[in-house]
Amino acid sequence: MNNENLIRSARSADTPSAEPALTLYQYATCPFCRMVSNRLEALGLDYRTVEVSPSFADPDRRYVIERCGCGTVPVLHDSTNDVWLGESGDILRYLDGRFALRDAS
């Protein structure tokens, strides 16, 4: 994968961190991708973004299609469980179900 990868972190800049378990494959201009990244940030989750091209020639795009089976973004990969999700509504439900209640106790 050769496109720029960005790591978004809820931790302070001086806190050492491992590679985030969550990766969001997106287009910067996609409103559905923005909804997902907003939810990740609202939940305070560390995640990495990978900008994919709309072109099917893009290696990142081909990788996502091979792993997830969908050709659209957003796509979320949770490496903790090797879960791949490829529809914004499904991604939001997954994030809320897995992470929203973790600090409620």
Secondary structure as GFF3:
##gff-version 3
##sequence-region A 1 105
A	DSSP	beta_strand	5	8	.	.	.	ID=ss1
A	DSSP	beta_strand	22	26	.	.	.	ID=ss2
A	DSSP	alpha_helix	31	42	.	.	.	ID=ss3
A	DSSP	beta_strand	47	51	.	.	.	ID=ss4
A	DSSP	alpha_helix	59	68	.	.	.	ID=ss5
A	DSSP	beta_strand	75	78	.	.	.	ID=ss6
A	DSSP	beta_strand	83	85	.	.	.	ID=ss7
A	DSSP	alpha_helix	88	95	.	.	.	ID=ss8
A	DSSP	pi_helix	96	100	.	.	.	ID=ss9
###
